[in-house]
Amino acid sequence: PAGHKVLSPMVGTFYRAPSPGNPPFVEVGQRVNVGDTLCIIEAMKMFNQIEADKAGTVAAILVENGQPVEYGQPLFIIE
């Protein structure tokens, strides 16, 4: 898909919400600004907030909640 890809800066587990039962940080169609938290990646019991590096609209979420991700893997498309 076209648009700006937000890539995973690390290997870990992708979480869309701050904790189970909480709403996701973002949904498709939501506007985001630089610095807005998009997701958390858990690596070695450390929870790393992944922030938008571009302002725009979330066009796609490419990873399922709880899924393992690789370094450099696209997580979101922002248009």
N, CA, C and O atoms as a GROMACS GRO file, in nm:
protein
  316
    1PRO      N    1   0.082  -0.121   0.000
    1PRO     CA    2   0.000   0.000   0.000
    1PRO      C    3   0.085   0.126   0.000
    1PRO      O    4   0.197   0.127   0.052
    2ALA      N    5   0.033   0.232  -0.058
    2ALA     CA    6   0.104   0.360  -0.060
    2ALA      C    7   0.098   0.422   0.079
    2ALA      O    8   0.026   0.375   0.167
    3GLY      N    9   0.176   0.527   0.098
    3GLY     CA   10   0.177   0.593   0.227
    3GLY      C   11   0.307   0.569   0.299
    3GLY      O   12   0.396   0.500   0.249
    4HIS      N   13   0.318   0.628   0.417
    4HIS     CA   14   0.439   0.619   0.499
    4HIS      C   15   0.430   0.497   0.589
    4HIS      O   16   0.333   0.481   0.663
    5LYS      N   17   0.531   0.410   0.583
    5LYS     CA   18   0.533   0.291   0.669
    5LYS      C   19   0.603   0.325   0.800
    5LYS      O   20   0.712   0.382   0.801
    6VAL      N   21   0.540   0.288   0.911
    6VAL     CA   22   0.605   0.295   1.042
    6VAL      C   23   0.663   0.157   1.067
    6VAL      O   24   0.590   0.058   1.071
    7LEU      N   25   0.795   0.150   1.084
    7LEU     CA   26   0.865   0.022   1.097
    7LEU      C   27   0.895  -0.009   1.244
    7LEU      O   28   0.911   0.081   1.326
    8SER      N   29   0.902  -0.137   1.274
    8SER     CA   30   0.938  -0.178   1.410
    8SER      C   31   1.086  -0.152   1.434
    8SER      O   32   1.170  -0.196   1.355
    9PRO      N   33   1.121  -0.082   1.543
    9PRO     CA   34   1.262  -0.056   1.572
    9PRO      C   35   1.330  -0.171   1.645
    9PRO      O   36   1.448  -0.162   1.680
   10MET      N   37   1.256  -0.280   1.670
   10MET     CA   38   1.312  -0.390   1.748
   10MET      C   39   1.232  -0.518   1.723
   10MET      O   40   1.124  -0.517   1.664
   11VAL      N   41   1.289  -0.628   1.770
   11VAL     CA   42   1.220  -0.757   1.773
   11VAL      C   43   1.140  -0.763   1.903
   11VAL      O   44   1.192  -0.726   2.009
   12GLY      N   45   1.017  -0.808   1.898
   12GLY     CA   46   0.938  -0.818   2.020
   12GLY      C   47   0.795  -0.859   1.989
   12GLY      O   48   0.767  -0.914   1.883
   13THR      N   49   0.705  -0.831   2.084
   13THR     CA   50   0.564  -0.864   2.069
   13THR      C   51   0.484  -0.735   2.058
   13THR      O   52   0.500  -0.644   2.139
   14PHE      N   53   0.397  -0.730   1.957
   14PHE     CA   54   0.319  -0.610   1.923
   14PHE      C   55   0.190  -0.608   2.004
   14PHE      O   56   0.115  -0.706   2.007
   15TYR      N   57   0.164  -0.495   2.070
   15TYR     CA   58   0.038  -0.476   2.142
   15TYR      C   59  -0.025  -0.345   2.100
   15TYR      O   60   0.041  -0.241   2.098
   16ARG      N   61  -0.153  -0.350   2.066
   16ARG     CA   62  -0.225  -0.230   2.018
   16ARG      C   63  -0.273  -0.142   2.132
   16ARG      O   64  -0.302  -0.024   2.111
   17ALA      N   65  -0.282  -0.196   2.255
   17ALA     CA   66  -0.336  -0.123   2.369
   17ALA      C   67  -0.235  -0.123   2.484
   17ALA      O   68  -0.146  -0.208   2.489
   18PRO      N   69  -0.249  -0.027   2.578
   18PRO     CA   70  -0.154  -0.021   2.689
   18PRO      C   71  -0.163  -0.141   2.782
   18PRO      O   72  -0.064  -0.178   2.844
   19SER      N   73  -0.281  -0.203   2.792
   19SER     CA   74  -0.297  -0.325   2.871
   19SER      C   75  -0.425  -0.395   2.826
   19SER      O   76  -0.511  -0.332   2.765
   20PRO      N   77  -0.439  -0.525   2.857
   20PRO     CA   78  -0.559  -0.597   2.815
   20PRO      C   79  -0.684  -0.530   2.871
   20PRO      O   80  -0.687  -0.487   2.986
   21GLY      N   81  -0.787  -0.520   2.788
   21GLY     CA   82  -0.912  -0.458   2.832
   21GLY      C   83  -0.918  -0.308   2.806
   21GLY      O   84  -1.024  -0.248   2.814
   22ASN      N   85  -0.803  -0.247   2.775
   22ASN     CA   86  -0.801  -0.104   2.742
   22ASN      C   87  -0.823  -0.088   2.592
   22ASN      O   88  -0.791  -0.178   2.515
   23PRO      N   89  -0.877   0.027   2.550
   23PRO     CA   90  -0.893   0.049   2.406
   23PRO      C   91  -0.757   0.063   2.337
   23PRO      O   92  -0.660   0.106   2.400
   24PRO      N   93  -0.750   0.027   2.209
   24PRO     CA   94  -0.624   0.043   2.134
   24PRO      C   95  -0.581   0.190   2.130
   24PRO      O   96  -0.663   0.281   2.141
   25PHE      N   97  -0.451   0.210   2.115
   25PHE     CA   98  -0.396   0.346   2.102
   25PHE      C   99  -0.456   0.416   1.981
   25PHE      O  100  -0.495   0.532   1.989
   26VAL      N  101  -0.463   0.346   1.868
   26VAL     CA  102  -0.516   0.407   1.745
   26VAL      C  103  -0.601   0.306   1.669
   26VAL      O  104  -0.587   0.185   1.685
   27GLU      N  105  -0.690   0.360   1.586
   27GLU     CA  106  -0.773   0.280   1.495
   27GLU      C  107  -0.749   0.330   1.353
   27GLU      O  108  -0.705   0.443   1.333
   28VAL      N  109  -0.780   0.246   1.255
   28VAL     CA  110  -0.773   0.288   1.115
   28VAL      C  111  -0.867   0.406   1.095
   28VAL      O  112  -0.981   0.406   1.143
   29GLY      N  113  -0.819   0.507   1.025
   29GLY     CA  114  -0.898   0.627   0.999
   29GLY      C  115  -0.872   0.740   1.098
   29GLY      O  116  -0.918   0.852   1.078
   30GLN      N  117  -0.799   0.709   1.205
   30GLN     CA  118  -0.770   0.810   1.307
   30GLN      C  119  -0.654   0.899   1.263
   30GLN      O  120  -0.557   0.851   1.204
   31ARG      N  121  -0.665   1.030   1.292
   31ARG     CA  122  -0.554   1.123   1.265
   31ARG      C  123  -0.452   1.114   1.378
   31ARG      O  124  -0.489   1.106   1.495
   32VAL      N  125  -0.325   1.116   1.341
   32VAL     CA  126  -0.217   1.114   1.440
   32VAL      C  127  -0.120   1.227   1.411
   32VAL      O  128  -0.106   1.272   1.298
   33ASN      N  129  -0.052   1.270   1.516
   33ASN     CA  130   0.054   1.369   1.505
   33ASN      C  131   0.186   1.304   1.540
   33ASN      O  132   0.189   1.198   1.603
   34VAL      N  133   0.294   1.367   1.500
   34VAL     CA  134   0.428   1.317   1.536
   34VAL      C  135   0.435   1.307   1.688
   34VAL      O  136   0.400   1.401   1.759
   35GLY      N  137   0.482   1.192   1.737
   35GLY     CA  138   0.495   1.172   1.881
   35GLY      C  139   0.379   1.100   1.945
   35GLY      O  140   0.388   1.057   2.060
   36ASP      N  141   0.266   1.086   1.872
   36ASP     CA  142   0.153   1.010   1.927
   36ASP      C  143   0.191   0.862   1.937
   36ASP      O  144   0.254   0.808   1.846
   37THR      N  145   0.153   0.797   2.048
   37THR     CA  146   0.180   0.655   2.064
   37THR      C  147   0.087   0.574   1.973
   37THR      O  148  -0.034   0.594   1.973
   38LEU      N  149   0.148   0.483   1.896
   38LEU     CA  150   0.071   0.397   1.805
   38LEU      C  151   0.049   0.258   1.864
   38LEU      O  152  -0.056   0.198   1.845
   39CYS      N  153   0.151   0.208   1.936
   39CYS     CA  154   0.145   0.072   1.989
   39CYS      C  155   0.256   0.057   2.092
   39CYS      O  156   0.333   0.149   2.117
   40ILE      N  157   0.261  -0.062   2.150
   40ILE     CA  158   0.371  -0.100   2.240
   40ILE      C  159   0.435  -0.224   2.180
   40ILE      O  160   0.366  -0.312   2.129
   41ILE      N  161   0.568  -0.229   2.187
   41ILE     CA  162   0.638  -0.354   2.157
   41ILE      C  163   0.710  -0.397   2.284
   41ILE      O  164   0.792  -0.324   2.340
   42GLU      N  165   0.677  -0.519   2.327
   42GLU     CA  166   0.736  -0.574   2.449
   42GLU      C  167   0.856  -0.659   2.409
   42GLU      O  168   0.845  -0.750   2.327
   43ALA      N  169   0.970  -0.628   2.467
   43ALA     CA  170   1.094  -0.702   2.441
   43ALA      C  171   1.164  -0.722   2.574
   43ALA      O  172   1.196  -0.624   2.643
   44MET      N  173   1.190  -0.846   2.610
   44MET     CA  174   1.260  -0.878   2.735
   44MET      C  175   1.198  -0.807   2.855
   44MET      O  176   1.268  -0.749   2.937
   45LYS      N  177   1.064  -0.812   2.865
   45LYS     CA  178   0.987  -0.755   2.975
   45LYS      C  179   0.990  -0.602   2.980
   45LYS      O  180   0.940  -0.542   3.075
   46MET      N  181   1.047  -0.539   2.878
   46MET     CA  182   1.045  -0.393   2.866
   46MET      C  183   0.935  -0.356   2.767
   46MET      O  184   0.926  -0.414   2.659
   47PHE      N  185   0.852  -0.259   2.804
   47PHE     CA  186   0.743  -0.215   2.717
   47PHE      C  187   0.784  -0.084   2.651
   47PHE      O  188   0.799   0.018   2.717
   48ASN      N  189   0.801  -0.089   2.520
   48ASN     CA  190   0.852   0.024   2.443
   48ASN      C  191   0.738   0.085   2.363
   48ASN      O  192   0.678   0.019   2.278
   49GLN      N  193   0.707   0.212   2.390
   49GLN     CA  194   0.602   0.281   2.315
   49GLN      C  195   0.657   0.321   2.179
   49GLN      O  196   0.763   0.383   2.170
   50ILE      N  197   0.585   0.284   2.074
   50ILE     CA  198   0.624   0.320   1.938
   50ILE      C  199   0.540   0.441   1.898
   50ILE      O  200   0.417   0.436   1.902
   51GLU      N  201   0.607   0.548   1.859
   51GLU     CA  202   0.540   0.674   1.830
   51GLU      C  203   0.536   0.700   1.680
   51GLU      O  204   0.621   0.652   1.605
   52ALA      N  205   0.436   0.776   1.639
   52ALA     CA  206   0.426   0.819   1.499
   52ALA      C  207   0.544   0.910   1.467
   52ALA      O  208   0.575   1.001   1.543
   53ASP      N  209   0.609   0.885   1.355
   53ASP     CA  210   0.720   0.970   1.310
   53ASP      C  211   0.675   1.058   1.194
   53ASP      O  212   0.756   1.127   1.131
   54LYS      N  213   0.544   1.055   1.167
   54LYS     CA  214   0.486   1.138   1.061
   54LYS      C  215   0.341   1.166   1.100
   54LYS      O  216   0.272   1.079   1.153
   55ALA      N  217   0.294   1.288   1.073
   55ALA     CA  218   0.154   1.321   1.098
   55ALA      C  219   0.070   1.275   0.978
   55ALA      O  220   0.118   1.274   0.865
   56GLY      N  221  -0.054   1.238   1.005
   56GLY     CA  222  -0.143   1.196   0.897
   56GLY      C  223  -0.256   1.112   0.952
   56GLY      O  224  -0.293   1.124   1.069
   57THR      N  225  -0.311   1.028   0.865
   57THR     CA  226  -0.422   0.940   0.902
   57THR      C  227  -0.374   0.795   0.897
   57THR      O  228  -0.306   0.755   0.803
   58VAL      N  229  -0.409   0.718   1.000
   58VAL     CA  230  -0.375   0.575   1.002
   58VAL      C  231  -0.455   0.507   0.891
   58VAL      O  232  -0.578   0.496   0.899
   59ALA      N  233  -0.385   0.462   0.786
   59ALA     CA  234  -0.451   0.399   0.672
   59ALA      C  235  -0.462   0.248   0.689
   59ALA      O  236  -0.555   0.186   0.637
   60ALA      N  237  -0.366   0.188   0.763
   60ALA     CA  238  -0.367   0.043   0.781
   60ALA      C  239  -0.288   0.007   0.905
   60ALA      O  240  -0.188   0.072   0.938
   61ILE      N  241  -0.334  -0.097   0.974
   61ILE     CA  242  -0.260  -0.159   1.084
   61ILE      C  243  -0.222  -0.297   1.032
   61ILE      O  244  -0.309  -0.379   1.003
   62LEU      N  245  -0.092  -0.323   1.021
   62LEU     CA  246  -0.043  -0.439   0.946
   62LEU      C  247  -0.015  -0.561   1.034
   62LEU      O  248   0.020  -0.667   0.982
   63VAL      N  249  -0.029  -0.547   1.165
   63VAL     CA  250   0.007  -0.655   1.257
   63VAL      C  251  -0.111  -0.678   1.351
   63VAL      O  252  -0.179  -0.584   1.392
   64GLU      N  253  -0.135  -0.804   1.385
   64GLU     CA  254  -0.240  -0.839   1.481
   64GLU      C  255  -0.187  -0.822   1.623
   64GLU      O  256  -0.068  -0.840   1.649
   65ASN      N  257  -0.277  -0.788   1.714
   65ASN     CA  258  -0.241  -0.774   1.855
   65ASN      C  259  -0.181  -0.905   1.908
   65ASN      O  260  -0.233  -1.013   1.883
   66GLY      N  261  -0.070  -0.893   1.982
   66GLY     CA  262  -0.006  -1.010   2.042
   66GLY      C  263   0.086  -1.085   1.949
   66GLY      O  264   0.143  -1.187   1.987
   67GLN      N  265   0.102  -1.036   1.826
   67GLN     CA  266   0.184  -1.105   1.726
   67GLN      C  267   0.331  -1.067   1.743
   67GLN      O  268   0.362  -0.951   1.773
   68PRO      N  269   0.423  -1.163   1.723
   68PRO     CA  270   0.566  -1.127   1.725
   68PRO      C  271   0.602  -1.046   1.601
   68PRO      O  272   0.550  -1.071   1.492
   69VAL      N  273   0.691  -0.949   1.618
   69VAL     CA  274   0.737  -0.867   1.506
   69VAL      C  275   0.889  -0.872   1.499
   69VAL      O  276   0.958  -0.895   1.599
   70GLU      N  277   0.939  -0.849   1.379
   70GLU     CA  278   1.082  -0.847   1.353
   70GLU      C  279   1.131  -0.704   1.340
   70GLU      O  280   1.053  -0.613   1.313
   71TYR      N  281   1.260  -0.685   1.359
   71TYR     CA  282   1.322  -0.553   1.336
   71TYR      C  283   1.296  -0.511   1.192
   71TYR      O  284   1.318  -0.588   1.099
   72GLY      N  285   1.249  -0.388   1.172
   72GLY     CA  286   1.226  -0.336   1.038
   72GLY      C  287   1.094  -0.375   0.975
   72GLY      O  288   1.065  -0.335   0.862
   73GLN      N  289   1.013  -0.454   1.046
   73GLN     CA  290   0.884  -0.497   0.992
   73GLN      C  291   0.786  -0.379   0.991
   73GLN      O  292   0.775  -0.309   1.091
   74PRO      N  293   0.714  -0.357   0.880
   74PRO     CA  294   0.612  -0.251   0.877
   74PRO      C  295   0.498  -0.282   0.974
   74PRO      O  296   0.445  -0.393   0.976
   75LEU      N  297   0.461  -0.182   1.055
   75LEU     CA  298   0.354  -0.198   1.154
   75LEU      C  299   0.227  -0.123   1.114
   75LEU      O  300   0.116  -0.174   1.130
   76PHE      N  301   0.246  -0.002   1.063
   76PHE     CA  302   0.134   0.087   1.029
   76PHE      C  303   0.164   0.155   0.896
   76PHE      O  304   0.280   0.170   0.857
   77ILE      N  305   0.057   0.195   0.827
   77ILE     CA  306   0.069   0.286   0.712
   77ILE      C  307  -0.001   0.416   0.753
   77ILE      O  308  -0.116   0.415   0.797
   78ILE      N  309   0.071   0.527   0.737
   78ILE     CA  310   0.014   0.659   0.765
   78ILE      C  311   0.012   0.737   0.634
   78ILE      O  312   0.112   0.745   0.564
   79GLU      N  313  -0.103   0.794   0.603
   79GLU     CA  314  -0.117   0.872   0.479
   79GLU      C  315  -0.141   1.018   0.512
   79GLU      O  316  -0.155   1.101   0.422
   0.00000   0.00000   0.00000
